[in-house]
Each structure stands twice: as C-alpha cells, then as structure tokens.
Amino acid sequence: MRGLEYPKVIEKIVSFIRGKVDEAGVDGVVIGISGGIDSATVAYLAARALGKERVLGLAMPYYENRDVEDARLVCESLGIECRVINIKPIVDSFIQGLGFEPDRKSMGNIMARTRMVLLYAHANQMNRLVLGTSNRSEFLTGYFTKWGDGASDYAPLINLYKTEVWEIAKLLGVPRRIIEKKPTAGLWEGQTDEDELGISYRLLDEILWRLVDLKMPKNKIAEELGIGIERVEHVERLVKSSEHKRHLPPGPTF
C-alpha cells in the first residue's frame, strides 16, 4: 500500500472540512453515526475542524443492538450532540405502502435511503452540511447504496482506503472498541461488510491499490500478493459492475 504520512493527512482533512463549511456559509455539519469506524473517524475529524458545538451525530438504528451504544460512545467521547431516531416505524410504513415484500437487498436500500432523508432534514433545518462516511474501498467496489449512504455534501474519507482509515482512527484516539469491531452496515442481523464483499478489507485494499491506482496486470497482482488470479478477478468485477454508482445519471447528448 501507499506510504501516507497520516498526521499530514489528518491536517489536510481537517482543513478541508473547515474550508467547505466556511465556503458554504453554514453553521456546522450533520453526520450519521453508525457505531462503526468510518463514521466515528469523520466525527472526530469534524469536531477537530469545527468544534464540538457545530457537529451533530444522528444514530438511526432499525435493529436493537450494540451499535447504538457504540454510536453514543463516539458522541460522548467527543462531547458532540447525539440524537437517536429509531427508523423501524418509518421503514415499515414504506414497506406497507409498496404492495409487496421487498427482498433483503431492497430492504437494506430502503433503510439506507431513509437515513439519508433524515440526515438532510436535520441539515436543512439547522443550516448545516451532511458529511458522508464512505471510504475509497467502498466507493470503488460499489459497496454503498446509491442516494443512500452514498449521498452527502462532502465525503472526507472518500480517497482513503479502509485500512488507511483504521490508521487515522488510531491517531485520532477513536475508542479501541470501535476500531476493533467487525465492520457492518447494520442492514440486517449478523450482517458484516467482509462477508458481503466476499473478501477481507486488507486483501481488498492491496488488490484495489494495484488494480486501480497502479494499473498493474491482473496476473502480476496475483503473483505479487501470492494469491489466485480469481481473487483479483473478483475485485475487478466489483469495480466494473458498480461503475454506474460513481457518476450522476448520464443522458444522451445533442
């Protein structure tokens, strides 16, 4: 992986957040706090950039689990305001109006888009920006819901791989409990990111770095990492099949 100087990366992101808030002339930011490492890292960076009074954390659970406790831990450790909104009644009302029972993937997308609506409702009401929490690993593989968790005004971590976010989180002082927990989008009971992606983040990032950034041939990547070429091809498929998610909707030109 690339050798980033993490203290300088932190300084750059803090400056970026502060600059964009000033540029927009808004009063602060709203962040969806899931209890995971990405949202925790964004919250720590935002609080450093703006001060705790200008950062609102929204925890939006569907299931009753430990994630809400972890979200509260992040907010309390920073001293930022935390609001908890149970999205189950909202999501269930959507489902009732559909006229059919959505499959697990559709259900997860409805949940992610419900959270987006709530984030923007608070941001609009409070004259704030929504800070996204997606990282480069998720962005390149399409592991996000279009117009859901992929929607934000600015995404401070979008050019950092997941393994790099872990390193930044350690330097920022994110609670160890958050850093060490298995990444999950909280879309259904027992769901984890790595199970869905079909690969560990550490191996994924090593492949993505070589495939996308260095544009190395697939056989060379497999040889260098000591893995089967089918693992590289799996990641390549994730990147190619999600290309449409990384752009605004295209249309014909005249």
C-alpha positions in Angstrom: 0.0 0.0 0.0 1.0 3.6 -0.4 3.0 5.2 2.3 0.9 8.1 3.5 2.0 10.4 6.3 -1.1 10.1 8.4 -0.6 13.3 10.6 -0.4 15.3 7.4 -3.5 13.5 6.1 -5.4 14.4 9.2 -4.4 18.1 8.9 -5.5 18.1 5.3 -8.9 16.6 6.0 -9.5 19.0 9.0 -8.6 22.0 6.8 -10.9 20.6 4.0 -13.9 20.3 6.3 -13.3 23.8 7.8 -12.9 25.3 4.4 -16.0 23.7 2.9 -18.2 24.8 5.8 -16.9 28.4 5.6 -17.3 28.4 1.9 -20.9 27.3 2.1 -21.7 29.8 4.9 -23.4 27.2 7.0 -23.5 26.7 10.8 -22.0 23.2 11.0 -22.4 19.6 9.9 -24.6 16.5 10.5 -23.1 13.0 10.4 -24.8 9.6 10.5 -23.1 7.8 13.4 -23.5 4.1 12.9 -21.1 2.9 15.7 -18.6 1.9 13.1 -15.1 3.2 12.4 -15.8 5.3 9.3 -18.5 7.5 10.9 -16.5 7.7 14.1 -13.4 8.9 12.2 -15.4 11.5 10.4 -17.0 12.7 13.6 -13.5 13.1 15.2 -12.2 15.0 12.2 -15.3 17.3 12.1 -15.1 18.0 15.8 -11.4 18.9 15.4 -12.2 21.1 12.4 -15.2 22.9 13.7 -15.5 22.4 17.5 -18.0 20.1 19.2 -20.9 22.6 19.2 -21.1 22.6 15.4 -21.3 18.8 14.9 -24.5 16.8 15.3 -24.4 13.0 15.3 -27.5 11.1 14.3 -27.8 7.4 15.2 -30.5 5.7 13.2 -31.0 2.1 14.1 -33.5 -0.3 12.7 -32.5 -3.2 15.0 -31.9 -3.1 18.7 -28.2 -4.0 19.1 -24.9 -2.7 20.4 -24.4 -0.3 17.5 -26.5 2.4 19.3 -24.3 2.1 22.4 -21.2 2.4 20.2 -22.7 5.5 18.5 -23.4 7.1 21.9 -19.8 6.2 23.0 -18.4 8.1 20.0 -20.6 11.2 20.6 -20.0 11.2 24.3 -16.2 10.8 23.9 -16.2 13.9 21.7 -18.9 15.9 23.6 -21.0 16.4 20.5 -24.8 16.3 20.4 -26.2 12.8 19.7 -29.8 12.2 18.6 -31.2 8.7 18.2 -34.0 8.1 15.8 -35.4 4.6 15.5 -36.1 4.2 11.8 -38.2 0.9 12.1 -41.6 2.7 12.1 -40.6 4.8 9.1 -39.1 1.9 7.1 -42.0 -0.4 8.0 -44.5 2.2 6.8 -42.6 2.4 3.4 -42.9 -1.4 3.1 -46.6 -1.4 3.8 -47.1 1.1 1.0 -45.1 -0.9 -1.5 -47.7 -3.7 -2.0 -45.0 -6.4 -2.0 -42.5 -7.8 0.4 -39.0 -6.5 -0.5 -36.1 -8.9 -0.6 -33.2 -8.4 1.8 -31.2 -6.2 -0.6 -34.1 -3.9 -1.3 -34.9 -3.7 2.4 -31.3 -2.6 3.1 -31.5 0.1 0.4 -34.8 1.4 1.9 -33.1 1.6 5.3 -30.0 3.5 3.9 -32.2 5.9 1.9 -34.4 6.6 5.0 -31.3 7.5 6.9 -30.3 9.9 4.1 -33.7 11.6 4.2 -33.3 12.1 8.0 -29.8 13.5 7.7 -30.8 16.0 5.1 -34.0 17.0 7.0 -31.8 17.9 10.0 -29.1 19.6 7.9 -31.7 21.7 6.1 -33.4 22.7 9.4 -30.2 23.6 11.1 -28.4 25.2 8.1 -25.7 22.6 8.0 -23.9 20.3 5.6 -24.2 16.5 5.6 -20.7 14.8 5.9 -20.6 11.4 4.3 -18.7 8.5 5.7 -17.8 6.4 2.7 -14.2 5.3 2.1 -12.3 4.6 -1.1 -12.6 0.8 -0.7 -16.4 1.0 -0.6 -16.6 3.6 -3.3 -14.5 1.6 -5.8 -16.4 -1.6 -5.2 -19.9 0.0 -5.1 -20.4 -1.1 -1.5 -22.9 1.7 -0.8 -26.5 2.5 -1.5 -26.9 5.0 -4.4 -28.8 8.0 -3.0 -28.5 6.4 0.5 -25.2 6.2 2.4 -23.5 7.3 -0.8 -25.3 10.7 -0.7 -23.6 13.6 1.1 -22.4 17.1 0.5 -18.8 16.2 1.2 -17.1 12.9 1.9 -13.8 13.4 3.9 -12.7 9.8 3.6 -13.6 9.1 0.0 -10.0 9.0 -1.1 -8.7 6.8 1.8 -8.8 3.0 1.7 -10.4 1.3 4.7 -7.0 0.1 6.1 -5.9 3.8 6.0 -9.0 4.9 7.9 -8.0 2.4 10.6 -4.6 4.0 10.9 -6.1 7.5 11.1 -8.7 6.4 13.7 -5.9 5.2 16.0 -4.1 8.5 15.7 -7.3 10.5 16.4 -8.0 8.5 19.6 -11.2 6.7 18.4 -12.2 4.2 21.1 -10.5 0.9 20.7 -13.9 -0.9 20.9 -14.9 0.9 17.7 -11.6 0.3 15.9 -11.6 -3.5 16.7 -15.3 -4.3 15.9 -16.2 -6.1 12.7 -17.4 -3.5 10.0 -21.1 -3.7 9.3 -23.7 -1.5 7.6 -26.4 -2.6 10.1 -28.7 -3.7 7.3 -29.8 -7.0 8.8 -29.0 -9.1 11.9 -25.4 -10.5 11.8 -24.5 -8.7 8.5 -20.9 -7.8 8.0 -19.1 -5.9 5.2 -16.5 -8.5 4.6 -19.0 -11.4 4.2 -20.9 -9.4 1.7 -17.9 -8.3 -0.3 -16.5 -11.8 -0.2 -13.0 -10.7 0.8 -11.2 -9.1 3.7 -10.6 -5.4 3.6 -6.9 -5.8 4.0 -6.6 -8.0 0.9 -9.2 -6.0 -0.9 -7.2 -2.8 -0.4 -4.0 -4.4 -1.6 -5.7 -5.5 -4.8 -7.5 -2.2 -5.4 -4.3 -0.2 -4.9 -2.5 -2.2 -7.6 -5.5 -2.7 -9.9 -6.9 0.9 -9.9 -4.1 3.2 -8.8 -1.1 1.4 -10.3 -3.0 -0.2 -13.2 -1.0 -3.4 -12.8 -1.9 -6.5 -14.9 -4.0 -9.0 -13.0 -1.5 -11.8 -13.2 1.2 -9.6 -11.8 -1.0 -8.6 -8.9 -1.8 -12.2 -8.1 1.9 -13.1 -8.3 3.0 -10.2 -6.1 0.4 -10.9 -3.4 0.7 -14.7 -3.6 -3.0 -15.3 -4.3 -5.0 -17.0 -7.1 -5.9 -14.7 -10.0 -9.6 -15.4 -9.4 -9.4 -13.2 -6.3 -8.2 -10.3 -8.4 -10.9 -11.0 -11.0 -13.5 -11.0 -8.2 -12.4 -7.5 -7.2 -12.3 -6.4 -10.8 -15.9 -7.5 -11.3 -16.9 -5.5 -8.2 -15.3 -2.4 -9.7 -16.7 -2.8 -13.2 -20.3 -3.7 -12.2 -20.6 -0.7 -9.9 -19.3 1.9 -12.3 -22.8 3.5 -12.7 -22.9 4.2 -9.0 -19.9 6.6 -9.1 -21.5 9.1 -11.5 -24.5 11.3 -11.8 -27.1 9.8 -14.2 -25.9 10.2 -17.8 -28.1 11.1 -20.7 -27.8 11.5 -24.5 -26.0 14.4 -25.9 -27.4 16.5 -28.8 
